[in-house]
Amino acid sequence: MNEQITQRQPPRTDGSAVMTNEEMLRFLSFVDQIDMEADVGLQLSSVNACYRMSIFLLRQHLEAKLVTVTALAAASGVPYATAMRRIDEMLKEGLCIRRPKGKGRRTFSYHPSPKLIDAWYDYARRVKRIIGRTFGFAYDGEHYDYYFGGSYLSARIVAPPSVAGSKLDISGPLRLLVHADPTFMAMENLKRQFEQYFGASVRVRAVSIDRLREEGLANAALPRSRYDIVACDLPWIGEFAVKNVLRPLDDLISASDINVADFYPAGWKAAFFHGRPYGFPIHTTPELLLYREDLFAERGISPPETTDELLAAAKMLHQPHKTGIRGIAWNAARGTPMGHTFIMILAAFGRAVLNLRKVGHNFDAETIEGEQFRPMIDSLEARRTAEYLKELLQFSPLSILSMAWYERIAAYTRGEVAMAYGYNVLTSYFELDDSSPAKGKTGLLPHPAGRGGRNLAPVGGYVLGIPANLAEDRVDAAWQAVQFLTSSEAIKLYILNGSRTSPRFSVGADPEVRDLSPSIAVVDDLERSGLVQFWPRPPAPEIAEIITICGEEMHDMARGLKSVRVALADAQNRADQLMRSRGYY
């Protein structure tokens, strides 16, 4: 049995902002590379073994991975005997902890001590302040406002793209299969401009979310792909990898000079399956709680931080006969929409839909194996989630059980509801509508925390990938197109043409972009605070089917056809049967 790993949370000292695990990992990579360059370039002194091992210990700790003495010694960069002496010194100085791997066992794991963790975070904050001061980042009196590793220096204001130096080497049009959402609609509107950039015609086919998955799978069964580029919803990454829908891009990335650190961590990590990337994020859009700030202010209601507070606010604002306004709209249509609502709110109650390994406050969705594929639908947290959804029904529109992605935002845009769960990509509907009572009066929050859970923003969005069965003579052109269509310059163009989401730090930091949409600034802040997570929709190859199962059973519960207990048990049994049939456990 694997040893349970409990992470120590980043310390707070000197009033400085806490660095998230992801930001700290980027900092460790930075100092590690600086150290290696000094060794190679200066050759002034011997390797600092304790420094190297402390970096390795902290990195493995943040990624919730066990460290053996052999691995720790190998990370030192010095001979084994010397490394063992340095490890003993670290143990004596209280910088390292040695823990038995199991009761009565003689093997040990090694961990950074609280003293070492605190020292590294203090060091990271001081280095971050020096860098911030050097490069002129904004200072709020406590810390410099930037995320370590984000590409803020490449362009404070992202410039428009220039025409490529040579035409795209491709016969016929560049063929794209995408989703019919505001970002891809902006791409469609920019088609002429992109054709000028590529020097080739562009053909875009935009379809619904369910149709996109079906078409992607059907295309993979063909001898040759009909499309050069296919958009993939983040939770499908595992399925599209296993079923050979998309080709892995690691070889192409390693041969390029792309700064992948500019992508938001949640969106970038979600593009991986078994350690290999299958696409580039084109938009990273967490689901948030949208609320009418003016209505809350009139009634003296504070923005809800918990599900209980949300229900109380919905009850106060639900006055269909007096004001014509109902409490809240959300995804409750049968199947995929309701299924997404269930698993995302389940995450806010502190449970992943699969039996993922717990890592601090979050779960590990990057490495899923064996029992970790077991669904956790019939659980205490799931029961609390289902009961919460039942309570939401009484403060929802009459048509709530047929509401999906756009209907909920349309109701909010028209002023029919005081709140809505929705992706920030859809905020364009009211931000661009001068007649909407929600324009300029909308607050955005991460999901309110359920009992036993915490606030978080479940990430959504799409990556652009290259079909695995694309003819080889078209791959280079497709790769060039993917890089351009997900570039900072192209992302900003989408935003200028109606999109309201970005997958990149550099775009989120652009003052012109921030002025266009409050939601982009909110998401940028949530990303840097570590609240945007992709584990609520883990990339198991069967996740789309599990979402459908949850959406069907929860819809039957909402209609009163099944009790909470029966609906959860039926969903668990169906999902268990599915996963057992695939041989996971």
C-alpha positions in Angstrom: 0.0 0.0 0.0 1.3 3.5 -0.9 2.4 5.7 2.0 0.0 8.5 2.6 1.7 11.8 2.0 0.5 15.0 3.8 1.8 18.2 2.4 2.8 21.1 4.6 1.2 24.2 3.4 3.3 27.2 2.3 4.0 29.4 5.3 2.9 33.0 5.6 5.6 35.4 6.8 6.4 39.2 6.5 2.8 39.8 5.1 3.9 38.5 1.7 1.5 36.6 -0.6 1.8 32.9 -0.4 3.2 31.2 -3.5 1.2 28.3 -4.8 2.7 24.9 -5.2 2.8 25.4 -9.0 4.6 28.7 -8.7 7.1 27.3 -6.2 7.8 24.4 -8.6 8.6 26.9 -11.3 10.9 28.8 -8.9 12.7 25.6 -8.0 13.3 24.8 -11.7 14.6 28.4 -12.2 17.2 28.3 -9.3 18.2 24.7 -10.3 18.9 25.8 -13.8 20.8 28.9 -12.6 22.9 26.7 -10.4 23.7 24.2 -13.2 24.6 27.1 -15.5 27.0 28.4 -12.9 28.6 25.0 -12.5 29.2 24.7 -16.3 30.0 28.3 -17.1 32.1 29.4 -14.1 33.7 26.2 -12.8 34.7 28.1 -9.6 33.7 25.6 -6.9 32.6 22.1 -6.1 28.9 21.2 -6.3 26.8 22.2 -3.3 25.3 18.8 -2.6 22.9 20.0 0.2 21.5 22.7 -2.0 20.9 20.3 -4.8 19.3 17.7 -2.5 17.1 20.3 -0.8 15.7 21.4 -4.2 15.0 17.8 -5.1 13.3 17.1 -1.7 11.0 20.1 -1.9 10.1 19.4 -5.5 9.2 15.8 -4.7 7.3 16.9 -1.6 5.2 19.4 -3.6 4.4 16.7 -6.2 3.5 14.3 -3.3 6.2 11.8 -4.4 8.2 9.6 -2.1 12.0 10.0 -2.0 14.4 7.1 -1.3 17.9 7.5 -0.1 19.2 6.3 -3.4 17.2 8.9 -5.3 18.2 11.7 -2.9 21.9 10.8 -3.2 21.7 10.7 -7.0 20.2 14.3 -6.9 23.2 15.6 -5.0 25.6 15.6 -8.0 28.5 14.2 -5.8 29.8 10.6 -5.2 27.5 8.4 -3.2 29.7 8.3 -0.1 29.9 12.1 0.0 26.1 12.3 -0.6 25.5 10.1 2.4 27.6 12.3 4.7 25.7 15.4 3.5 22.4 13.6 4.1 23.5 12.8 7.7 24.4 16.5 8.1 20.9 17.6 6.9 19.3 15.1 9.3 21.3 16.4 12.3 20.6 20.0 11.4 16.8 19.4 11.2 16.6 20.1 7.5 15.4 16.6 6.5 13.1 14.0 8.0 13.6 10.2 7.6 10.4 8.2 8.0 9.9 4.4 8.0 7.9 3.4 4.9 5.7 1.0 7.0 5.3 -0.4 10.5 8.3 -2.6 11.4 10.0 -2.0 8.0 13.7 -1.1 7.6 13.2 1.0 4.5 12.8 4.8 4.8 11.4 7.7 2.8 13.0 11.2 3.1 11.1 14.5 3.4 11.9 18.2 3.8 11.4 19.3 7.4 9.2 22.3 8.3 12.4 24.2 8.9 13.6 23.6 5.3 10.2 24.3 3.8 9.9 27.6 5.6 13.4 28.6 4.6 12.8 27.9 0.9 9.5 29.8 0.8 11.1 32.7 2.6 14.0 32.6 0.1 11.6 32.4 -2.8 9.7 35.4 -1.7 12.8 37.4 -1.2 14.1 36.5 -4.7 10.7 37.3 -6.2 10.8 40.7 -4.6 14.3 41.4 -6.0 13.1 40.3 -9.5 9.9 42.4 -9.2 11.9 45.5 -8.2 14.5 44.9 -10.9 11.9 44.6 -13.7 9.4 47.2 -12.5 6.4 45.0 -11.7 3.5 46.6 -9.8 4.0 46.7 -6.0 1.0 46.8 -3.7 2.9 47.5 -0.5 3.4 43.8 0.4 4.4 42.0 -2.7 5.1 42.4 -6.4 2.1 41.5 -8.6 3.4 38.8 -10.9 3.4 35.1 -11.1 6.8 33.5 -11.2 7.4 32.0 -14.6 4.7 33.9 -16.4 5.8 35.7 -19.6 5.1 39.2 -18.5 8.2 40.7 -20.0 7.6 39.4 -23.6 4.9 42.1 -24.1 3.1 44.2 -21.6 0.7 45.1 -24.4 0.5 42.2 -26.8 1.0 43.4 -30.4 -1.1 42.3 -33.4 0.4 39.4 -35.3 2.4 40.1 -38.4 2.3 38.2 -41.6 4.3 35.0 -41.6 7.6 35.0 -43.4 6.5 32.3 -45.7 3.2 30.7 -46.8 1.9 27.6 -45.0 3.2 24.7 -47.0 -0.1 22.8 -47.3 -2.2 21.7 -50.2 -5.9 22.8 -50.1 -7.4 24.6 -47.1 -6.3 24.3 -43.5 -9.2 22.2 -42.0 -10.3 22.7 -38.4 -12.9 20.9 -36.3 -13.9 23.1 -33.3 -16.6 23.8 -30.8 -19.3 26.4 -31.4 -18.4 28.7 -28.5 -17.5 32.4 -28.4 -13.7 31.8 -28.8 -14.1 29.7 -31.8 -16.8 32.0 -33.3 -14.2 34.8 -33.0 -11.8 32.5 -34.9 -14.4 32.1 -37.6 -14.9 35.9 -37.8 -11.1 36.3 -38.1 -10.8 33.7 -40.9 -9.9 36.2 -43.6 -7.2 37.7 -41.4 -5.8 34.3 -40.6 -5.9 33.3 -44.3 -3.7 36.4 -45.0 -1.3 35.4 -42.3 -1.0 31.7 -43.4 -1.1 32.5 -47.1 -3.6 29.6 -47.4 -7.4 29.2 -47.1 -8.9 28.2 -43.8 -12.1 26.0 -43.4 -13.6 25.9 -39.9 -16.4 23.5 -38.9 -18.0 24.4 -35.5 -20.3 21.9 -33.8 -21.9 21.3 -30.4 -19.9 19.8 -27.6 -21.4 16.3 -27.9 -21.2 16.4 -31.6 -17.5 17.5 -31.4 -16.6 14.4 -29.4 -18.5 12.1 -31.7 -16.9 13.6 -34.8 -13.4 13.4 -33.3 -13.8 9.7 -32.5 -15.3 9.0 -36.0 -12.5 10.9 -37.7 -9.9 8.7 -35.8 -11.4 5.6 -37.4 -10.7 6.9 -41.0 -7.6 5.9 -42.9 -6.7 9.6 -43.2 -8.0 12.5 -41.1 -10.5 14.9 -42.6 -9.1 17.6 -40.4 -5.7 19.1 -39.8 -6.5 20.4 -36.4 -9.1 19.1 -33.9 -10.3 20.9 -30.7 -10.5 18.7 -27.6 -12.4 19.4 -24.5 -10.0 19.1 -21.5 -11.6 16.0 -19.9 -11.5 14.1 -23.2 -7.7 14.2 -23.3 -7.4 10.7 -21.8 -9.9 9.2 -24.2 -8.5 10.9 -27.2 -5.0 9.7 -26.3 -6.0 6.1 -25.7 -8.2 5.9 -28.8 -5.5 7.5 -31.0 -7.6 10.5 -31.9 -4.7 12.9 -31.3 -1.0 12.5 -31.7 1.3 13.4 -28.7 3.2 16.6 -29.3 6.2 16.2 -27.0 8.6 15.6 -29.9 7.4 18.7 -31.7 7.5 20.8 -28.5 11.0 19.7 -27.7 12.2 20.8 -31.1 10.6 24.3 -30.7 11.4 27.3 -28.7 7.9 27.7 -27.3 7.6 29.2 -23.8 5.1 26.7 -22.3 5.5 28.4 -18.9 3.3 31.2 -20.3 0.2 28.9 -20.2 -1.9 28.9 -17.1 -0.9 25.8 -15.1 -4.4 24.2 -14.8 -5.0 24.4 -18.6 -1.5 23.2 -19.5 -1.5 20.3 -17.1 -5.0 19.2 -18.3 -3.5 18.8 -21.8 -1.4 15.9 -20.6 -2.1 12.1 -20.3 0.5 9.7 -18.9 3.1 12.5 -19.0 2.6 13.4 -22.7 1.0 16.6 -24.1 -1.8 16.2 -26.7 -2.7 19.7 -27.4 -2.1 23.4 -26.8 -4.6 25.4 -24.8 -6.6 27.9 -26.9 -8.9 28.9 -24.0 -8.8 28.1 -20.4 -12.1 28.9 -18.8 -13.0 28.0 -15.2 -16.6 27.6 -14.1 -17.4 30.5 -11.7 -20.4 31.8 -9.8 -21.8 34.9 -11.5 -23.9 37.2 -9.3 -25.6 40.6 -9.7 -23.7 43.0 -7.5 -26.4 45.6 -7.6 -29.1 43.2 -6.4 -26.9 41.9 -3.6 -26.1 45.5 -2.5 -29.8 46.4 -2.5 -30.6 43.6 -0.1 -27.4 43.9 2.0 -26.2 40.4 1.0 -22.6 39.5 1.1 -21.2 37.5 -1.8 -21.6 33.8 -1.0 -18.5 31.9 0.0 -20.3 28.6 1.0 -23.2 26.6 -0.5 -25.3 27.5 2.6 -24.7 31.2 2.0 -25.6 30.7 -1.7 -28.9 29.0 -0.8 -29.7 31.8 1.7 -29.0 34.5 -0.9 -31.0 32.6 -3.6 -33.9 32.4 -1.2 -33.9 36.2 -0.5 -33.5 37.1 -4.2 -36.0 34.6 -5.5 -39.1 36.8 -6.1 -40.6 35.7 -9.4 -44.1 37.2 -8.6 -42.7 40.5 -7.2 -39.6 41.3 -9.2 -39.7 38.7 -11.9 -36.3 37.5 -10.8 -35.5 34.0 -9.7 -32.5 32.9 -7.6 -30.1 31.0 -9.8 -29.6 29.3 -13.2 -27.3 26.3 -13.7 -26.6 23.4 -16.0 -29.5 20.9 -15.2 -30.4 19.5 -18.6 -30.3 15.7 -18.8 -27.0 14.0 -19.6 -23.7 15.9 -20.1 -24.9 19.3 -18.7 -26.3 18.0 -15.4 -23.3 15.6 -15.2 -20.8 18.4 -15.3 -22.7 20.3 -12.6 -22.7 17.3 -10.4 -19.0 16.5 -10.6 -17.9 20.1 -10.3 -20.0 20.9 -7.3 -18.9 17.5 -5.9 -15.4 18.9 -6.0 -16.4 21.9 -4.0 -17.7 19.5 -1.3 -14.2 18.0 -1.2 -14.5 14.9 -3.3 -13.2 13.9 -6.8 -15.6 11.8 -8.9 -12.8 9.2 -9.0 -10.8 7.7 -6.2 -7.9 10.0 -6.9 -4.9 10.3 -4.6 -5.2 13.2 -2.2 -2.4 15.8 -2.4 -2.8 18.6 0.1 -6.2 20.2 -0.5 -6.4 18.9 -4.0 -6.1 15.5 -5.9 -3.6 14.0 -8.3 -5.2 13.8 -11.7 -1.9 13.5 -13.6 -1.2 9.9 -12.6 -4.3 7.7 -12.3 -3.9 3.9 -11.9 -5.7 0.8 -10.5 -8.1 1.6 -7.7 -7.8 5.3 -8.4 -10.1 4.8 -11.4 -12.9 3.6 -9.0 -15.9 6.1 -9.1 -16.8 7.8 -5.8 -20.4 8.7 -6.7 -22.1 6.9 -3.8 -20.2 8.8 -1.1 -21.0 11.2 1.8 -19.8 14.2 -0.3 -21.9 13.0 -3.3 -25.0 12.8 -1.1 -24.4 16.3 0.2 -24.0 17.4 -3.4 -27.2 15.8 -4.6 -29.2 17.3 -1.7 -27.7 20.7 -2.5 -28.9 20.4 -6.1 -32.4 19.5 -4.9 -32.5 22.6 -2.8 -31.3 24.7 -5.7 -34.3 23.6 -7.8 -36.8 25.6 -5.6 -34.9 28.9 -6.5 -34.3 28.1 -10.2 -36.3 29.0 -13.4 -39.2 26.7 -14.2 -37.3 25.5 -17.3 -34.2 24.6 -15.2 -34.3 20.9 -16.1 -33.8 21.7 -19.8 -31.2 24.4 -19.2 -27.7 23.8 -20.5 -24.5 25.8 -21.3 -26.0 28.8 -23.1 -29.6 28.8 -21.6 -28.3 29.5 -18.1 -26.2 32.5 -19.3 -29.0 33.7 -21.5 -31.3 33.8 -18.5 -28.7 35.7 -16.5 -28.0 38.1 -19.4 -31.7 38.9 -19.7 -31.9 39.7 -15.9 -34.2 36.8 -15.2 -31.9 35.3 -12.4 -29.7 36.9 -9.7 -27.0 34.3 -10.0 -25.7 31.7 -12.4 -23.0 29.0 -12.5 -21.1 29.6 -15.7 -17.8 29.5 -17.6 -16.1 32.9 -17.9 -15.9 32.4 -21.7 -19.7 33.0 -21.8 -19.5 36.4 -20.0 -19.3 37.9 -23.4 -23.0 37.5 -23.8 -23.8 40.2 -21.2 -20.5 42.1 -21.3 -21.2 42.9 -25.0 -24.9 43.5 -24.6 -25.7 47.1 -23.7 -29.3 46.2 -22.9 -28.4 43.6 -20.3 -29.0 44.5 -16.7 -26.0 42.4 -15.8 -23.5 44.4 -17.8 -21.1 46.2 -15.5 -22.9 44.8 -12.5 -21.5 41.3 -12.3 -19.3 39.8 -9.7 -17.4 36.6 -10.2 -16.4 34.1 -7.6 -14.9 30.6 -7.4 -17.4 27.9 -6.6 -18.8 28.4 -3.0 -17.4 25.7 -0.7 -19.7 22.8 0.4 -19.6 21.4 3.9 -16.2 19.7 4.3 -14.9 21.3 1.0 -13.3 24.5 -0.1 -13.6 27.2 -2.7 -12.3 26.3 -6.1 -12.7 27.1 -9.8 -13.0 23.8 -11.9 -11.2 24.5 -15.1 -12.9 24.1 -18.5 -11.7 24.9 -22.0 -10.2 23.4 -25.1 -6.8 22.5 -26.6 -6.0 22.4 -30.3 -4.4 19.0 -31.3 -3.2 17.3 -34.4 -5.1 14.1 -35.4 -3.0 11.0 -35.1 -4.0 9.8 -38.6 -3.2 13.1 -40.3 -1.2 12.6 -43.5 2.5 13.1 -42.7 3.0 15.7 -45.4 0.5 17.9 -43.6 1.8 17.6 -40.0 4.4 20.4 -40.2 1.8 22.8 -41.5 -0.7 21.8 -38.9 1.9 22.2 -36.1 2.8 25.7 -37.4 -0.9 26.6 -37.4 -1.5 25.2 -33.9 1.4 27.4 -32.6 0.0 30.5 -34.2 -3.7 29.9 -33.3 -2.7 29.5 -29.6 -0.2 32.3 -29.5 -0.5 35.4 -27.4 -1.1 37.5 -30.5 -4.0 35.3 -31.7 -5.5 35.0 -28.3 -5.7 38.7 -27.9 -7.4 38.9 -31.3 -10.1 36.5 -30.2 -10.7 38.7 -27.1 -10.9 41.8 -29.2 -13.5 40.0 -31.3 -15.8 38.8 -28.5 -14.0 36.0 -26.6 -13.6 36.5 -22.9 -11.0 34.0 -21.9 -7.3 33.5 -22.2 -4.9 30.6 -21.5 -1.8 32.7 -21.1 -0.3 34.9 -18.4 1.0 37.4 -20.9 -2.4 38.0 -22.3 -4.1 38.2 -18.9 -1.5 40.8 -17.9 -2.2 43.0 -20.9 -3.8 46.2 -19.6 -5.9 46.6 -22.8 -7.3 43.1 -22.3 -8.0 43.7 -18.6 -9.9 46.9 -19.5 -12.1 44.9 -22.0 -13.3 42.3 -19.5 -13.3 42.1 -15.7 -13.6 38.3 -16.0 -10.2 37.9 -17.6 -8.5 39.7 -14.7 -10.5 37.6 -12.2 -9.4 34.4 -13.8 -5.8 35.5 -14.0 -5.9 36.2 -10.2 -7.6 32.9 -9.5 -4.9 31.1 -11.5 -2.1 32.7 -9.6 -3.8 31.9 -6.3 -4.0 28.2 -7.2 -7.8 28.0 -7.1 -8.2 26.9 -10.7 -7.9 23.1 -10.8 -8.5 20.4 -13.4 -8.9 17.4 -11.1 -12.7 17.9 -10.8 -12.9 16.5 -14.3 -10.0 14.0 -14.4 -8.8 12.8 -17.8 -9.8 9.2 -17.4 -10.6 7.7 -20.9 -14.2 7.0 -19.6 -14.8 10.4 -18.0 -17.3 11.5 -20.7 -19.4 8.3 -20.1 -19.2 8.8 -16.3 -20.4 12.4 -16.7 -23.3 11.1 -18.8 -24.2 8.5 -16.2 -24.2 11.1 -13.4 -26.2 13.5 -15.6 -28.9 10.9 -16.3 -29.3 9.7 -12.7 -29.2 13.2 -11.2 -31.8 14.3 -13.7 -34.1 11.5 -12.7 -33.6 12.5 -9.0 -34.4 16.2 -9.9 -37.6 15.1 -11.6 -38.6 13.1 -8.5 -38.3 9.8 -10.3 -35.7 8.5 -7.9 -34.6 9.4 -4.3 -31.1 10.7 -3.6 -30.1 7.4 -2.2 -31.3 5.3 -5.2 -30.0 7.8 -7.8 -26.5 7.8 -6.3 -26.5 4.0 -5.9 -27.6 3.5 -9.5 -25.0 5.9 -10.8 -22.3 4.2 -8.8 -23.3 0.7 -10.0 -23.4 1.8 -13.6 -20.0 3.6 -13.4 -18.5 0.7 -11.5 -19.7 -1.8 -14.2 -18.2 0.5 -16.8 -14.8 0.7 -15.1 -14.6 -3.0 -14.3 -15.4 -3.8 -17.9 -12.3 -1.8 -18.9 -10.2 -3.9 -16.5 -9.1 -1.1 -14.1 -9.8 -3.1 -10.9 
